[in-house]
Amino acid sequence: MTGDSINFRPCETPVFLPLDLKAELEQSSLEIIAQLHTRGYHQQSTRAIPADFYAPNEGGHPVFVVVDFAITRDQNGNLAPKLIELQGCASLYAFQLELPSAYFTHYELDSLESILGGLTRSEYLKLFADVVLAGHNSENVVLMEIEPDLQKTRPDFVLTKELLGVEPVCITDIEKIGRRLFYQRKGRRTEIRRIYNRVIIDELVRKEIQTPFDFREELDVEWAGHPNWFFRWSKYSLPYLNHRTVPRAWVLGDLDTYPKDLDRFVLKPLFSFAGAGVKVEVRREDLDAIPESDRQDFLLQEKISYEPVIETPDDPSKVEIRLMFLWPENAPVPTPVVFLTRLSKGLMLGVDFNKNKTWVGSSCALFEKQ
């Protein structure tokens, strides 16, 4: 499918999603997005953006939104989603379109589908192109990443190039001349007019990468995935949400006293990626040890009990479901397009917690045609 190895663990199975749970995931996501898409939250979330990366011309909303839910059981024993996190940034939009075709090819699954909203494959691709290319020629749009050939998400970059003609380019290979950005395409200096942004700022800072342009500059370039939204719509938003699927959460610096049931909470750095720095067993001493100057950068969030609902040949697996949206800049609301699923038998969903286990890893969701 990608013409290369996949360096993250694909799960042995897709998730077969009941229609009532699918509907709840879609409805809850749209309700949560509506709470964030307000002037009040937008003003409040400005402090979430690090000063060194506050980029101009962010637009009225993110063009990519992903919402992650744990699958739990409610007090009546019914499957129920609980919000884990959401992000105003891109995900594996090309890979998750193509992955289900592998299951459809090898198994008799004609009664199922994977694309949401009744979209056909061609309609999905048009919407994806509208968001990424926005009318520009593909040679003037780049998928910007840090060392894209070394990223685990490289299969998605390969498929994006195949589907849209957009080259993956390392941020350090971009050239700045005045207000304009360029890259080398087939040995020729080519202007970049739009950036399909896949850079995670946390990684950029951690690796101390020197970039050829300053994110704060006024540049003659558009963003597909403006960096500000990565911070605005993130874990930072959880304390501001009021929804049945959202766990209790506070920014640590806003708390005068800790909750009495502290053992039911996890501590998360607000600006880390892929679960880095999460503390599952929280003690009062751990919280007290965080300097006052850093306390606004941590989130105290109620633990969510994943239910092991996926039967496997040995132990059942827990599942987290990411609902992925595309939101063209002139559209009033986002469009849900596809799911990404992650299965786990460990304490958390990361690879380090699932070593030597089977029926775990990344996959997709399939559901009955309607």
C-alpha positions in Angstrom: 0.0 0.0 0.0 2.8 2.5 0.9 5.6 0.7 -0.9 7.6 0.7 2.4 7.7 -0.8 5.9 5.4 0.6 8.6 7.4 1.5 11.7 4.4 1.7 14.1 2.5 -1.4 15.1 -0.6 -2.1 13.1 -3.2 -4.0 15.0 -4.4 -7.4 13.8 -8.0 -6.2 13.6 -10.1 -3.2 12.7 -12.7 -2.1 15.3 -16.2 -3.0 14.3 -18.2 -0.1 15.5 -21.9 -0.3 16.5 -24.0 2.3 14.8 -25.3 3.8 18.1 -21.8 4.3 19.4 -20.7 5.8 16.1 -23.6 8.3 16.3 -22.6 9.2 19.9 -19.0 9.8 18.9 -20.0 12.1 16.0 -22.6 14.0 18.0 -20.3 14.4 21.1 -17.4 15.6 18.9 -19.5 18.3 17.2 -21.0 19.5 20.5 -17.5 19.8 22.0 -16.2 21.6 18.9 -19.1 24.1 19.1 -18.1 24.9 22.7 -14.5 25.8 21.5 -15.6 27.7 18.4 -16.6 30.8 20.4 -15.1 34.2 20.8 -14.8 33.8 24.6 -12.7 30.6 24.4 -10.6 32.0 21.6 -9.6 34.9 23.7 -8.9 32.7 26.7 -6.8 30.2 24.7 -4.3 32.8 23.5 -2.2 32.2 26.6 -1.8 28.6 25.6 0.4 29.6 22.6 4.1 29.9 23.5 5.3 33.4 22.7 8.1 32.1 20.5 5.6 30.3 18.2 2.7 32.8 18.0 2.2 32.9 14.3 0.1 35.5 12.4 -2.9 34.9 10.1 -4.3 31.8 11.8 -7.8 32.1 10.3 -11.2 31.7 12.0 -10.9 28.0 12.9 -8.6 25.0 12.5 -8.8 23.2 9.2 -8.0 19.9 10.9 -9.6 18.7 14.1 -9.1 15.3 15.8 -11.0 14.2 18.9 -9.9 11.2 20.9 -12.2 9.1 23.0 -11.7 6.2 25.3 -14.4 3.5 25.2 -15.8 2.9 28.6 -19.0 1.4 30.1 -21.6 3.6 31.8 -23.4 2.7 35.0 -25.9 0.7 33.0 -23.2 -1.4 31.3 -23.6 0.4 27.9 -20.6 1.4 25.8 -19.9 5.1 26.4 -17.1 7.4 25.0 -15.1 9.6 27.3 -12.9 12.4 26.0 -9.2 11.8 26.3 -7.9 14.7 24.2 -8.5 16.8 21.2 -6.2 18.6 18.8 -6.4 21.3 16.2 -3.8 19.7 14.0 -3.4 17.2 11.2 -3.4 13.4 11.6 -3.1 10.4 9.2 -5.7 11.6 6.7 -4.2 9.7 3.8 -3.2 6.5 5.6 -6.6 6.2 7.3 -8.3 6.5 4.0 -6.3 3.7 2.5 -5.9 1.3 5.5 -9.5 -0.1 5.4 -9.0 -1.1 1.8 -6.6 -3.8 3.0 -9.3 -5.3 5.1 -11.9 -4.9 2.3 -9.5 -6.6 -0.1 -8.7 -9.7 2.0 -12.0 -10.3 3.8 -15.6 -10.3 2.8 -16.7 -7.0 4.3 -19.0 -5.7 1.5 -21.7 -4.7 4.1 -19.3 -2.4 5.9 -17.7 1.0 5.2 -15.1 3.3 6.7 -15.7 6.8 5.4 -18.2 8.9 7.4 -21.1 11.1 6.3 -21.9 9.0 3.3 -18.8 10.4 1.5 -17.5 8.4 -1.5 -13.7 7.9 -1.8 -13.6 10.6 -4.6 -15.6 13.0 -2.4 -13.2 12.4 0.5 -10.3 13.1 -1.7 -11.8 16.3 -3.0 -12.4 17.6 0.5 -8.9 16.6 1.6 -7.5 18.4 -1.5 -9.6 21.5 -0.8 -8.1 21.7 2.7 -4.5 20.9 1.9 -4.1 22.6 -1.5 -6.8 25.3 -1.3 -6.6 25.8 -5.0 -2.8 26.0 -5.3 -0.8 23.8 -7.6 0.6 20.8 -5.7 4.2 21.8 -6.6 3.6 25.0 -4.5 2.4 23.1 -1.5 4.7 21.1 0.8 4.1 18.7 3.7 6.5 20.3 6.3 7.9 17.9 8.9 11.1 17.3 10.9 13.2 14.7 9.1 10.1 13.2 7.4 12.0 10.2 6.1 12.7 9.2 9.7 9.2 9.7 11.2 7.0 6.7 12.0 4.2 8.5 10.2 6.2 8.4 6.9 3.6 6.0 5.3 1.1 8.8 5.6 3.5 11.2 3.9 4.1 8.7 1.0 0.4 8.3 0.5 -0.3 12.0 0.7 2.3 12.5 -2.1 0.6 9.8 -4.1 -2.9 11.2 -3.6 -2.3 14.9 -3.8 1.2 15.3 -5.3 2.5 17.1 -2.2 6.2 16.6 -1.4 7.3 15.9 2.2 10.0 18.4 3.0 12.1 18.8 6.1 11.7 22.2 7.8 15.5 22.7 7.8 15.6 22.3 4.0 13.3 25.3 3.4 14.9 28.5 2.2 13.7 32.0 3.1 14.2 34.9 0.8 12.5 38.1 2.1 8.9 37.1 3.0 8.9 34.1 0.6 9.7 30.5 1.3 11.2 28.0 -1.2 12.2 24.4 -1.5 14.1 22.3 -4.0 11.8 20.3 -6.3 13.6 18.1 -9.0 16.7 20.3 -8.6 14.7 23.6 -9.1 14.0 26.3 -6.5 10.2 26.3 -6.1 8.1 28.7 -4.2 6.0 27.5 -1.3 2.6 29.1 -1.2 0.9 26.8 1.3 2.3 24.6 4.1 0.6 21.3 5.0 2.0 21.5 8.6 3.0 18.3 10.3 5.6 19.8 12.6 5.1 19.2 16.3 6.5 22.2 18.1 7.3 20.0 21.2 9.7 17.9 19.0 11.1 21.1 17.4 12.0 22.5 20.8 13.2 19.2 22.3 15.6 18.6 19.4 16.8 22.3 19.5 16.3 22.5 15.7 17.2 25.8 14.1 14.5 26.8 11.6 15.2 28.9 8.5 12.2 31.2 9.4 10.6 32.5 12.5 7.1 31.3 13.1 6.2 34.9 14.3 7.1 36.4 11.0 4.7 37.8 8.4 5.4 35.5 5.5 3.9 35.2 2.0 2.6 31.7 2.7 -0.7 30.1 3.8 -1.0 27.3 6.4 -3.0 24.1 6.1 -2.8 23.4 9.8 -1.9 26.7 11.3 0.5 26.1 14.3 -1.6 28.2 16.7 -4.5 25.8 16.7 -2.3 23.0 17.9 -2.1 24.9 21.2 -5.5 26.5 21.3 -7.5 23.3 20.7 -5.6 20.8 22.9 -5.5 19.4 26.4 -5.5 23.1 27.4 -9.2 23.2 26.5 -10.5 20.5 28.8 -11.1 22.7 31.9 -13.3 24.9 29.8 -15.6 22.2 28.4 -18.9 21.2 29.9 -20.1 17.9 28.4 -21.2 14.5 29.4 -18.1 12.9 27.8 -15.6 15.2 29.4 -13.7 14.2 32.6 -13.0 16.7 35.4 -9.9 18.7 34.7 -8.0 21.7 36.0 -4.9 23.6 35.1 -2.7 23.0 38.1 -1.9 26.6 38.5 -5.6 27.5 38.9 -6.1 25.2 41.9 -6.1 26.5 45.4 -6.7 23.0 46.9 -6.4 19.6 45.4 -9.4 17.3 44.8 -9.9 14.9 47.8 -10.0 11.9 45.4 -6.5 12.7 44.1 -5.8 9.0 43.4 -8.4 9.2 40.6 -6.4 11.8 38.6 -3.5 11.8 36.2 -1.0 14.7 35.7 -0.3 15.7 32.1 2.1 18.3 30.7 -0.1 20.6 28.6 2.4 20.8 25.7 3.8 17.3 25.3 3.1 14.9 22.5 2.2 11.2 22.3 1.8 10.7 26.0 5.2 12.0 27.0 5.6 13.0 30.6 2.2 11.7 31.8 2.1 10.7 35.5 -0.5 8.1 36.2 0.0 7.7 39.9 -0.3 11.2 41.3 0.8 12.1 44.9 0.4 15.4 46.7 4.2 15.6 47.0 4.5 15.4 43.2 2.2 18.3 42.7 3.8 20.4 45.5 7.2 19.8 43.9 6.2 21.6 40.6 7.5 25.2 40.8 5.0 28.0 40.7 6.3 29.3 37.4 5.6 25.9 35.8 2.2 25.1 37.2 0.2 26.7 34.4 1.8 24.1 32.1 0.3 21.1 33.8 -3.2 19.6 33.6 -4.7 17.6 36.4 -7.3 15.3 34.8 -9.6 12.7 36.1 -8.6 9.2 35.2 -10.7 7.3 32.7 -11.3 3.6 33.0 -10.9 2.0 29.6 -13.2 -1.0 29.2 -11.5 -4.1 27.6 -14.2 -4.5 25.0 -12.4 -6.1 22.0 -12.3 -9.8 22.4 -9.0 -11.4 21.2 -7.6 -15.0 21.4 -6.1 -14.2 24.8 -6.8 -11.1 26.9 -9.4 -8.5 25.6 -8.1 -5.2 24.4 -9.0 -1.7 25.4 -9.7 0.8 22.6 -9.3 4.5 21.9 -11.1 6.0 18.9 -10.0 9.2 17.1 -12.6 10.9 15.1 -11.0 13.0 12.3 -12.5 16.1 10.8 -11.7 18.3 7.8 -12.9 21.9 7.9 -12.3 24.1 4.8 -11.7 27.7 5.7 -15.0 28.9 4.2 -17.2 26.1 5.7 -19.5 26.9 8.7 -18.9 23.5 10.4 -16.3 20.7 10.2 -17.0 17.4 8.3 -16.3 14.1 10.1 -14.5 11.9 7.6 -12.8 8.9 9.2 -11.8 7.1 12.4 -8.4 6.1 13.7 -8.3 3.4 16.4 -5.7 2.3 18.9 -5.9 -0.9 20.9 -4.0 -1.6 24.1 -3.6 -4.3 26.8 -1.2 -2.2 28.8 -1.6 0.5 31.4 -1.5 3.1 28.6 -1.8 3.0 24.8 1.9 3.7 23.9 4.2 1.0 22.4 6.2 0.9 25.6 3.2 -0.3 27.5 2.3 -3.0 25.0 5.6 -4.8 24.4 5.3 -8.5 23.6 1.5 -8.2 23.3 -0.7 -9.1 20.3 -4.0 -7.6 19.1 -2.8 -4.1 20.0 -1.7 -1.1 18.0 -3.1 1.3 15.4 -6.0 0.4 13.1 -9.3 1.8 11.7 -13.0 1.5 12.4 -15.6 -0.2 10.2 -19.4 0.1 10.5 -22.5 -0.9 8.7 -23.6 0.9 5.6 -26.6 3.2 6.1 
